[in-house]
Structures are given as structure tokens and as C-alpha cells.
Amino acid sequence: MVHKGQIWTSNKDLEHFLDALSQTKPLHLKNPDGMPLLTRREEEVVHFVADGLKNREIAERLRVKEHSVRNYLHRIFEKLGVSTRIELILYAFSHRDGSS
């Protein structure tokens, strides 16, 4: 995995990281003009992803179809220029509460 350029981490390390992330400041991503990049619902989805929930679990919490969660994630990935859930979590961690 590492040879292919991917990050390797143990499940325990990832769990620790997700726990730390869930205890951080809220996510409020803004563009240079101060306008929010994500809708309130998209921010909720990012929070649930950071909590380690799967699409099905997020859908249950939001009371929407799993397909809707996939659509939210696609739009979030497009808006933020990320392509994986891990990249999304790292992006959110580095840009939480106005530190963009």
C-alpha cells in the first residue's frame, strides 16, 4: 500500500485520530469572501464521516436514502477538491472553525 503512495495506518491509530477529530471545534468552511462552502446538511455529513459512520448509518441518522448521502458526498468532494473519505477528514481537520 505504501509503495503505491497510499497511507498505511492501523485501525487503532485511525480510531484514535477519529476520536480526536470528533472532539475538535465545529466545521465551518468558508471561501475567501467569507461565504460558506458547504450547506448545513453537507457539514452534517462531513461530521458523520469524521465520526466514522458508513453511508447507510449516515442515511439513517439524517432520515434520507443512502443514495442521497452518496450525492451529498459527491458534491462535498467536488466543492473541496478531495477524492476520498480520509482526504475529507484531513481537510476538515485542517480547516475547522475558520482556520481556512
C-alpha distances in whole Angstrom, upper triangle without the diagonal:
4,5,5,7,5,7,7,10,12,15,18,16,16,19,21,20,21,24,25,24,27,29,29,32,32,30,33,31,34,34,36,39,38,38,35,32,32,34,35,33,30,30,31,28,25,27,26,22,22,24,21,23,22,24,27,28,28,30,32,33,34,36,34,33,29,29,31,28,26,28,28,24,25,27,26,23,25,27,25,23,19,17,15,17,15,16,19,20,19,21,24,23,24,27,29,33,34,31,30
4,5,5,5,6,6,10,13,16,18,16,16,19,20,19,21,24,24,24,26,29,28,31,31,30,32,30,33,33,35,38,37,37,35,32,32,35,35,34,31,30,31,29,26,27,27,23,23,25,22,25,24,26,29,30,30,32,34,34,35,38,36,35,31,32,33,30,27,30,29,26,26,28,26,23,26,27,25,22,19,18,16,18,15,16,19,19,18,20,23,22,23,26,28,32,32,30,29
4,5,7,9,10,14,16,19,21,20,20,23,24,23,24,28,28,27,30,32,32,34,35,33,35,33,35,35,36,40,40,39,37,34,34,37,38,37,33,33,34,31,29,30,30,27,26,28,26,28,27,29,32,32,33,35,37,37,38,40,39,37,34,34,35,32,29,32,32,28,28,30,28,25,27,29,26,24,21,19,18,20,18,18,22,22,21,23,26,26,26,29,31,35,35,32,31
4,6,9,10,14,17,19,22,20,19,23,24,23,24,27,27,26,29,32,31,33,33,31,33,31,33,33,34,38,38,37,35,32,32,34,36,34,31,31,32,29,27,29,28,25,25,27,24,26,25,26,29,30,30,32,35,35,36,38,36,34,31,30,32,29,26,28,29,25,24,27,26,22,24,26,24,21,18,16,16,18,16,16,20,21,20,21,24,24,24,27,29,33,34,31,30
4,7,9,13,16,19,21,19,18,21,22,20,22,25,25,24,27,29,28,30,30,28,30,28,30,30,31,35,34,34,32,29,29,32,33,32,29,29,30,27,24,26,27,23,22,25,23,25,24,26,29,30,29,31,34,34,34,37,35,34,30,30,31,28,26,27,27,23,23,25,24,20,22,24,21,18,16,15,14,16,14,14,17,18,16,18,21,21,21,24,26,30,30,28,26
4,6,10,13,15,18,15,14,18,19,17,18,22,22,21,23,26,25,28,28,26,28,26,29,29,31,34,33,33,30,27,27,30,31,30,26,26,27,24,22,23,23,19,19,21,19,22,21,22,26,26,26,28,31,31,31,34,32,31,27,27,28,25,23,25,25,21,21,23,22,18,21,23,20,18,15,13,11,13,11,11,15,15,14,16,19,19,19,22,24,28,29,26,25
4,7,10,12,14,12,11,15,16,14,15,19,19,18,21,23,23,25,26,24,26,25,28,28,30,33,32,32,30,27,27,29,30,29,26,25,26,23,20,22,22,18,17,19,17,20,20,22,25,25,25,28,30,29,30,33,32,31,27,28,29,25,24,26,25,21,22,24,22,19,22,23,20,18,15,14,12,13,10,11,14,14,12,15,18,17,17,20,22,26,27,25,24
4,7,10,12,10,10,13,14,13,15,18,18,18,21,23,23,26,27,26,28,27,30,31,33,37,35,35,32,30,29,32,32,30,27,27,27,25,22,23,22,19,18,19,17,20,20,23,25,25,25,28,30,30,31,33,33,32,28,29,30,26,25,28,27,23,24,27,24,22,25,26,23,22,18,17,14,14,11,13,16,15,14,18,20,19,20,23,24,28,29,27,26
4,7,8,6,6,10,11,10,12,15,15,16,18,20,21,24,25,24,27,27,30,31,33,37,35,35,32,30,29,31,31,29,27,26,26,23,21,21,20,17,16,17,15,18,19,22,24,23,24,27,28,28,29,32,32,31,28,29,30,26,25,28,27,23,25,27,24,22,26,27,24,23,19,18,15,14,11,14,16,14,14,18,19,17,19,22,23,26,28,26,26
4,5,5,6,9,10,11,12,14,15,17,18,20,22,25,26,26,29,29,32,34,36,39,37,37,34,32,30,32,32,30,28,27,26,24,22,22,21,18,17,17,14,18,18,22,24,23,24,27,28,27,29,32,32,31,28,29,30,27,26,29,28,24,26,29,26,24,28,29,26,26,22,21,17,16,13,17,18,16,16,20,21,19,21,24,25,28,30,28,28
4,5,5,6,9,10,10,12,14,15,16,19,20,24,24,24,28,28,31,33,36,38,36,36,33,31,29,30,30,28,26,25,24,22,20,19,18,16,14,14,11,14,15,19,20,19,20,24,24,24,26,28,29,28,25,27,28,24,24,27,26,23,25,27,25,24,27,28,26,25,22,21,17,15,13,16,18,15,16,20,20,19,21,24,24,27,29,28,28
4,5,5,6,9,10,11,12,14,15,17,19,23,24,24,28,28,32,34,36,39,37,36,33,32,30,32,30,29,27,26,25,23,21,20,19,17,15,14,13,16,18,21,23,21,22,25,26,25,27,30,30,30,27,29,30,26,26,29,28,25,28,30,27,26,29,30,27,27,24,23,20,17,15,18,19,16,17,21,20,18,21,24,23,26,29,28,28
4,5,5,6,9,10,11,12,14,16,17,21,22,22,26,26,29,31,34,36,34,34,31,30,28,30,29,28,26,24,24,22,20,19,18,16,14,14,13,17,18,22,24,22,23,26,27,26,28,31,31,31,28,30,30,26,26,29,27,24,26,28,25,24,28,28,25,25,22,21,18,16,13,16,17,14,14,18,18,16,18,21,21,24,27,25,25
4,5,5,6,9,10,10,12,14,16,19,20,20,23,23,27,29,31,34,32,31,28,26,25,27,26,25,23,21,20,19,16,16,15,13,11,11,9,13,15,18,20,19,19,23,23,22,24,27,27,27,24,26,26,22,22,25,23,20,23,25,22,21,24,25,22,22,19,18,15,12,10,13,14,11,12,15,15,14,16,19,19,22,25,23,23
4,5,5,6,9,10,11,13,15,18,19,19,23,24,28,30,32,35,32,32,29,27,25,27,25,24,23,21,20,18,16,15,14,12,10,9,8,12,14,18,19,17,18,21,22,20,23,26,26,26,24,26,26,22,23,26,24,21,24,26,23,22,26,26,23,24,21,21,17,14,12,15,16,12,14,17,16,15,18,20,19,22,25,24,25
4,6,5,6,9,10,11,13,17,18,19,23,24,27,30,32,34,32,32,29,28,26,28,26,26,24,22,21,20,18,16,16,15,12,11,11,15,17,21,23,20,20,24,24,23,25,28,29,29,27,29,29,25,25,28,26,23,26,27,24,24,27,27,24,25,22,22,19,16,14,16,17,13,14,17,16,14,16,19,18,21,24,22,24
4,5,5,6,9,10,11,14,16,16,20,20,24,26,28,31,28,29,26,24,23,25,24,23,21,19,19,18,15,14,14,13,9,10,10,14,17,20,22,20,19,23,24,22,24,27,28,28,25,27,27,23,23,26,23,21,23,24,21,21,24,24,21,22,19,19,16,13,11,13,13,10,10,13,13,10,13,16,15,18,21,19,20
4,5,5,6,9,10,13,14,14,18,19,23,25,28,30,27,27,24,22,21,22,21,20,18,16,15,15,12,10,11,9,6,6,7,11,13,16,18,16,16,20,20,18,20,23,24,25,22,24,24,20,21,23,20,18,21,22,19,19,22,22,19,21,18,18,15,12,10,13,12,8,10,13,11,10,13,15,14,17,20,19,20
4,5,5,7,9,13,14,15,19,20,24,27,29,31,29,28,25,24,23,24,22,21,20,18,17,16,14,12,12,12,9,7,9,12,16,19,20,17,17,21,21,19,21,24,25,26,24,27,26,22,23,26,23,21,24,25,22,22,26,25,22,24,21,22,19,15,14,16,15,12,13,16,14,12,15,17,15,17,21,20,21
4,6,5,7,11,13,14,17,19,22,25,27,29,27,27,24,24,22,24,22,22,21,18,17,18,15,13,14,14,10,10,12,15,18,21,23,20,20,23,24,21,23,26,27,29,27,29,28,24,25,27,24,22,25,25,22,22,26,25,22,23,21,22,19,16,14,16,15,11,12,14,12,10,13,15,13,15,18,17,19
4,5,5,9,10,10,14,15,19,22,24,26,23,24,20,20,19,20,19,19,17,14,14,14,11,9,11,11,7,8,10,13,17,19,21,19,17,21,22,19,21,24,25,26,24,26,24,21,22,24,21,19,22,22,18,19,22,21,18,20,18,19,17,14,12,13,12,8,9,11,9,6,10,12,10,12,15,15,16
4,6,8,9,10,14,16,20,23,25,27,24,24,20,20,18,19,17,17,16,13,12,13,11,8,9,10,7,6,9,12,15,17,19,16,15,19,19,16,18,21,22,24,22,25,23,20,21,23,20,18,22,22,18,20,23,22,19,22,19,21,18,15,14,16,13,10,12,14,11,9,13,14,11,13,16,16,18
4,7,9,11,15,17,21,24,26,28,24,24,22,22,20,21,19,19,19,15,15,16,14,11,13,14,10,10,13,15,19,21,23,20,19,22,22,19,21,24,26,27,26,28,26,23,25,26,23,22,25,25,21,23,26,24,22,24,22,24,21,18,17,18,16,13,14,16,13,11,14,14,11,12,16,16,18
4,7,9,12,14,17,21,22,24,21,22,19,19,18,20,18,19,18,14,14,16,13,11,13,14,11,11,15,17,20,22,24,22,20,23,24,21,22,25,26,28,27,28,26,23,25,26,22,21,24,24,20,21,24,22,19,22,21,23,21,18,16,17,15,12,12,13,10,8,11,11,8,9,12,12,15
4,7,9,12,15,18,20,21,18,18,16,17,16,17,15,17,16,13,14,16,13,11,14,15,12,13,17,19,22,23,25,23,20,23,24,21,21,25,26,28,27,29,26,23,25,25,22,21,24,23,19,21,23,21,19,22,21,23,22,19,18,18,16,13,14,14,10,9,11,10,6,6,10,10,13
4,6,10,13,16,19,19,16,16,13,14,13,14,12,14,13,9,10,13,11,8,12,14,11,13,16,17,20,21,23,21,18,21,22,18,18,22,23,25,24,26,23,20,22,22,19,18,21,20,16,19,21,18,17,20,19,22,20,18,18,17,15,13,14,13,9,10,12,10,6,5,9,11,13
4,6,10,13,16,17,14,13,10,11,10,11,10,12,10,7,9,11,8,8,12,12,11,13,16,17,19,19,22,20,17,20,21,18,18,21,22,24,23,23,21,18,20,20,16,15,18,16,13,15,17,15,13,16,16,18,18,15,16,15,12,11,12,10,7,8,10,7,5,5,8,10,10
4,6,10,13,13,10,10,7,8,8,10,9,12,11,8,11,13,11,11,14,15,14,16,19,20,22,21,24,23,19,21,23,20,19,23,23,25,24,24,22,19,21,20,16,16,18,16,13,16,17,14,13,16,17,20,20,18,18,17,14,13,14,12,9,11,11,8,6,5,6,9,9
4,7,10,11,9,8,6,6,7,10,11,13,11,9,12,13,11,12,16,16,15,18,20,21,22,22,25,24,20,22,25,22,21,24,23,25,24,24,21,19,20,19,16,15,17,14,11,13,14,11,9,13,14,17,18,17,17,15,12,13,13,10,8,11,10,7,7,7,6,8,7
4,7,8,5,5,4,5,8,11,12,15,13,12,15,16,14,16,19,19,19,22,24,24,26,25,28,27,23,25,28,25,23,27,26,27,27,26,23,22,22,21,18,18,18,15,13,15,15,11,11,14,16,19,20,20,20,18,15,16,16,13,12,14,13,9,10,9,7,9,7
4,5,5,5,6,6,10,13,15,17,15,14,18,19,17,19,22,22,21,24,26,27,28,27,30,29,26,27,30,28,26,29,28,29,28,27,25,23,23,22,19,19,19,16,14,15,14,10,10,13,16,19,21,21,22,19,16,18,18,14,14,16,15,11,13,13,10,11,8
4,5,7,10,10,14,16,18,21,19,18,22,23,20,22,26,25,24,27,29,30,31,30,34,33,30,31,34,32,30,33,32,33,32,31,28,27,27,25,23,22,22,19,17,18,17,14,13,16,18,22,24,24,24,21,19,21,20,16,16,18,16,13,15,14,11,12,9
4,6,9,10,14,16,18,21,19,19,22,23,22,23,27,27,26,29,31,32,33,32,35,34,30,32,34,32,30,33,32,33,33,32,29,28,28,26,23,24,24,20,19,20,19,15,16,18,21,24,26,26,27,24,22,23,23,19,19,21,19,15,17,15,12,14,12
4,7,9,12,14,15,18,17,16,19,21,19,21,24,24,23,26,29,29,31,30,32,32,28,29,32,29,27,30,29,31,31,30,27,26,27,25,22,22,23,19,18,20,19,15,15,18,20,24,25,25,25,23,20,21,21,18,16,18,17,13,14,12,9,12,10
4,6,9,10,12,16,14,14,17,19,18,19,22,23,22,25,27,27,29,27,30,29,26,27,29,27,24,27,26,28,28,27,24,23,24,22,19,20,20,17,15,18,17,13,14,17,19,23,24,24,25,22,19,21,21,17,16,19,18,14,15,13,11,14,12
4,6,7,9,12,11,10,13,15,14,15,19,19,19,22,24,24,25,23,26,26,22,23,25,23,21,24,23,25,25,24,21,20,21,19,15,16,17,14,12,15,15,11,12,15,17,20,21,20,22,19,16,18,18,15,13,16,16,12,12,11,10,13,11
4,7,10,12,9,9,13,14,12,15,17,17,17,20,22,22,23,21,24,24,20,22,24,22,20,23,22,23,23,22,19,17,18,16,13,13,14,11,9,11,11,7,8,12,13,16,18,17,19,16,14,16,16,13,12,15,15,11,12,12,12,13,11
4,7,8,6,6,10,10,10,12,14,14,15,18,19,19,20,18,21,21,17,18,21,19,16,19,18,20,19,19,15,14,15,13,10,11,12,9,7,10,11,8,9,12,14,16,17,16,18,16,13,14,16,13,11,15,16,12,13,13,13,15,13
4,5,5,6,9,10,11,12,14,15,17,18,20,19,20,18,20,20,16,16,19,17,14,17,16,18,18,18,14,13,15,13,10,12,13,10,9,13,13,11,12,16,17,19,19,18,20,19,15,17,19,16,14,18,19,16,15,15,15,18,16
4,5,5,6,9,10,11,13,14,15,17,19,18,19,17,19,18,14,15,17,15,12,15,15,17,18,18,15,14,16,15,11,13,15,13,12,15,16,14,15,18,19,20,20,18,20,20,16,17,19,17,14,17,19,16,14,14,15,18,17
4,5,5,6,9,10,11,12,14,15,17,15,16,14,16,15,11,12,14,12,9,12,11,14,14,15,11,10,13,12,8,11,13,11,10,14,15,14,15,18,18,19,19,17,19,19,15,16,19,17,15,18,20,17,16,16,18,20,19
4,5,5,6,9,10,11,12,14,15,14,15,13,16,15,11,12,15,13,11,14,13,15,14,14,11,9,11,10,6,8,10,8,7,10,12,10,11,14,14,15,15,13,16,16,12,13,16,14,12,15,17,15,14,15,16,18,17
4,5,5,6,9,10,11,12,14,14,15,14,17,16,12,14,16,14,12,16,15,17,17,17,14,12,14,14,10,10,13,11,9,12,14,12,12,15,15,16,16,14,16,15,11,12,14,12,10,13,15,12,11,12,14,15,15
4,5,5,6,9,10,11,13,12,13,12,14,13,9,11,13,10,9,12,13,15,15,16,13,11,13,14,10,11,14,13,11,14,16,15,15,18,17,18,17,14,16,17,13,13,16,15,12,14,17,15,13,14,16,18,18
4,5,5,6,9,10,11,9,10,9,12,11,7,9,12,10,9,12,11,13,12,13,11,8,10,11,7,8,11,11,9,11,14,14,14,16,15,15,14,11,14,14,11,11,15,14,11,14,17,16,14,16,18,20,19
4,5,5,6,9,10,10,11,11,14,13,10,13,15,13,12,16,15,16,15,16,14,10,12,13,9,8,12,11,8,10,13,12,11,14,12,13,12,9,11,11,8,8,11,10,8,10,13,12,11,13,16,16,16
4,5,5,6,9,9,12,12,15,12,10,13,14,12,12,16,16,18,16,18,16,13,15,16,12,12,15,15,12,14,17,16,15,17,15,17,15,11,13,13,10,9,12,12,9,10,14,13,11,13,16,16,17
4,5,5,7,6,8,9,11,9,6,10,11,9,10,13,14,15,13,16,14,11,13,15,12,11,15,16,13,15,18,18,17,19,17,17,14,11,13,14,11,10,14,14,12,13,17,16,15,16,19,20,20
4,5,5,5,7,8,11,10,8,11,13,12,12,16,15,16,13,15,14,10,12,14,11,9,13,14,11,12,16,16,15,16,14,13,11,7,9,11,8,7,11,12,10,12,15,15,14,17,20,20,19
4,5,7,10,12,15,13,11,15,16,14,15,18,19,19,17,19,18,14,15,17,14,12,16,17,13,14,18,17,15,17,14,15,12,8,9,11,8,6,9,11,8,9,13,13,12,15,18,17,18
4,6,9,12,13,11,10,14,14,12,14,17,18,19,17,19,18,15,16,19,16,15,18,19,16,17,21,20,19,21,18,18,15,11,12,14,12,9,13,14,12,12,16,16,15,17,20,20,21
4,7,10,12,10,10,13,14,13,15,18,18,18,16,18,18,14,15,18,16,14,17,19,16,17,20,21,19,20,17,17,13,9,10,13,12,10,13,15,13,14,17,18,17,20,23,23,23
4,7,8,6,6,10,10,10,12,14,15,15,12,15,15,11,13,16,14,13,16,18,16,17,20,21,20,21,18,17,14,11,12,15,13,12,16,17,15,16,20,20,19,21,24,25,25
4,5,5,6,9,10,11,12,14,13,13,10,12,13,10,10,14,13,12,15,17,16,16,19,21,20,21,18,16,13,10,13,16,14,13,17,18,17,19,22,22,21,24,27,27,26
4,5,5,6,9,10,10,12,10,9,6,9,9,6,7,11,10,9,12,14,14,14,17,19,19,20,17,16,13,11,14,16,14,15,18,19,18,20,23,23,22,24,27,27,26
4,5,5,6,9,10,10,9,8,5,9,10,8,10,13,13,13,15,17,17,18,21,22,22,23,21,19,17,15,18,20,18,18,22,22,21,23,26,26,25,27,30,30,30
4,5,5,6,9,10,10,10,8,12,12,10,12,15,14,14,17,19,18,19,22,23,23,24,22,20,18,15,17,20,18,17,21,22,20,21,25,25,23,25,28,29,28
4,5,5,6,8,8,9,8,11,10,7,10,12,11,11,14,16,15,16,19,20,20,21,19,19,16,13,16,18,15,15,19,19,17,19,22,22,20,22,25,26,25
4,5,5,6,5,6,5,8,8,6,9,11,11,12,15,16,16,17,20,21,21,23,21,20,18,16,19,21,18,18,22,22,20,22,26,25,23,25,27,29,28
4,6,5,7,8,8,12,11,10,13,15,14,15,18,19,19,21,24,24,24,26,24,23,21,19,21,24,21,20,24,25,22,24,28,27,25,26,29,31,30
4,6,8,10,11,14,12,11,14,16,14,15,19,19,18,20,23,23,23,26,24,23,21,18,21,23,20,19,23,23,20,22,25,24,22,23,26,28,28
4,6,9,10,12,10,9,13,13,12,14,17,17,16,19,21,21,22,24,23,22,21,18,21,22,19,19,23,22,20,22,25,24,22,22,25,27,27
4,7,9,12,10,10,14,14,14,16,18,19,19,21,23,23,25,27,25,25,23,21,24,25,22,22,26,26,23,26,29,27,26,26,29,31,30
4,7,8,6,7,11,11,11,13,16,16,17,19,21,21,23,25,23,23,22,20,23,24,21,22,26,25,23,26,28,27,26,27,29,31,30
4,5,5,7,9,10,11,13,15,16,17,19,20,21,23,24,23,22,21,19,23,24,21,22,26,25,24,27,29,28,27,29,31,32,31
4,5,5,6,9,10,11,13,15,15,17,19,20,21,22,20,19,17,16,19,21,19,20,23,23,22,25,27,27,26,28,30,31,30
4,5,5,6,9,10,11,13,14,15,17,18,20,21,19,18,17,16,20,21,19,21,24,23,23,26,28,27,27,28,30,31,29
4,5,5,6,9,10,11,12,14,15,16,18,20,19,18,17,16,20,20,18,20,23,22,21,24,26,25,24,26,27,29,27
4,5,5,6,9,10,10,12,14,15,16,18,16,15,14,13,16,17,14,16,19,19,18,21,23,22,21,23,25,26,25
4,5,5,6,9,10,10,12,14,15,16,14,13,12,12,15,16,14,16,19,18,18,21,23,22,22,25,26,27,25
4,5,5,6,9,10,11,12,14,15,14,13,14,14,17,17,15,17,20,19,18,22,24,22,23,24,25,26,24
4,5,5,6,9,10,11,12,14,13,13,13,12,16,16,13,15,18,16,15,19,21,19,19,21,22,23,21
4,5,5,6,8,10,10,12,10,10,9,9,12,12,9,12,15,14,13,17,18,17,18,20,21,22,20
4,5,5,6,9,10,10,10,9,10,11,14,13,11,14,17,15,15,19,20,19,20,22,23,23,21
4,5,5,6,9,10,10,11,12,13,16,14,12,15,17,15,15,19,19,18,19,20,21,22,19
4,5,5,6,8,8,9,11,10,13,11,8,12,14,11,11,15,16,14,15,17,17,18,16
4,6,5,6,5,6,8,9,11,9,7,11,12,10,11,15,15,15,16,19,19,19,16
4,6,5,7,8,11,12,15,12,11,14,15,13,14,18,18,16,18,20,20,20,17
4,6,8,11,13,14,16,13,11,14,15,12,12,16,16,14,16,17,17,17,14
4,6,9,11,12,13,10,8,11,11,8,9,13,12,11,13,15,15,15,12
4,7,10,12,13,9,9,12,12,9,12,15,14,13,16,19,18,17,14
4,6,8,9,6,6,10,10,8,11,13,13,13,16,19,19,18,15
4,7,9,7,8,11,12,11,13,16,16,17,19,22,22,21,19
4,5,5,6,9,10,10,12,14,15,16,18,21,22,21,19
4,5,5,6,9,10,10,12,14,15,16,19,21,20,19
4,5,5,6,8,10,10,12,14,15,19,20,19,18
4,5,5,6,8,10,11,12,14,18,18,17,15
4,5,5,6,8,10,10,12,15,16,15,14
4,5,5,6,9,10,10,14,16,15,14
4,5,5,6,9,10,14,15,13,13
4,5,5,6,8,12,13,11,10
4,5,5,6,9,11,10,9
4,6,6,9,11,10,10
4,6,9,10,7,7
4,7,7,5,5
4,6,6,7
4,6,8
4,5
4
